[in-house]
Amino acid sequence: MRGRRHAASGGPPSAGGGRRECRLLLVFRKTGLLAYLSHLETMRAMERALRRAGLPLSYSEGFSPHPRLTFSPALPVGVASEGEYLEVRLREEVALQGLCERINRGLPRDLRVVRAELLPPHFPKMSRWIGYALYRVEGPDGGGSSVFLALPLAGASRGGGREGAAMPRLRDALESLRKREGWGEGELRVVRAGLYASLDEVKEDAPSGLLEAFGREAELREVSG
């Protein structure tokens, strides 16, 4: 799953004009046993790796300055991911070649940065463009085919949803899916396959048979192509 389109498909901004603050977008995976790492623990691990990589981090002002980092919406504990986002404010631009490898030296095996790009100056904040999460779900026996589930996040109304509509919770959506598929008791295997700006983008990446959860009760409906 590709997730969000490349923000800077034309390449990083020019480094001319001396040093300037910039925004670095990292895409990382959290798999295996590290799916049980909490969001706070993940944040701490990533921050330590960035420091060890020697990146010129930009810090907040005040009595207790901290790196200016923005993470994508928190994953529930136990849910793996193939494409999480971390936006890092830097004091100056850095070379992208070999950057992922530098950061990964300070990370455990199941927490890996897979892509890095410099964002254009006026690219919107992450909270303004992430509207949907796509999940791949397998039943308790693990023998059947995967079901793909789109879950709207805060701000999904920009992508065609209803303004002010209640956002479904993943836990409730999974229970609705369990009933729909006739799955018995047992742990579901859940992976967040990507984050998207709109449902249209989700449909481009997801196979046929995509389901969308909607409303406070997390009802499910099929999404047509």
Secondary structure as GFF3:
##gff-version 3
##sequence-region A 1 225
A	DSSP	beta_strand	22	30	.	.	.	ID=ss1
A	DSSP	three_ten_helix	32	36	.	.	.	ID=ss2
A	DSSP	alpha_helix	39	52	.	.	.	ID=ss3
A	DSSP	beta_strand	69	71	.	.	.	ID=ss4
A	DSSP	beta_strand	80	90	.	.	.	ID=ss5
A	DSSP	alpha_helix	99	104	.	.	.	ID=ss6
A	DSSP	beta_strand	111	118	.	.	.	ID=ss7
A	DSSP	alpha_helix	126	129	.	.	.	ID=ss8
A	DSSP	beta_strand	132	138	.	.	.	ID=ss9
A	DSSP	beta_strand	147	152	.	.	.	ID=ss10
A	DSSP	three_ten_helix	156	159	.	.	.	ID=ss11
A	DSSP	alpha_helix	170	181	.	.	.	ID=ss12
A	DSSP	beta_strand	189	196	.	.	.	ID=ss13
A	DSSP	alpha_helix	199	205	.	.	.	ID=ss14
A	DSSP	beta_strand	211	214	.	.	.	ID=ss15
A	DSSP	beta_strand	219	222	.	.	.	ID=ss16
###
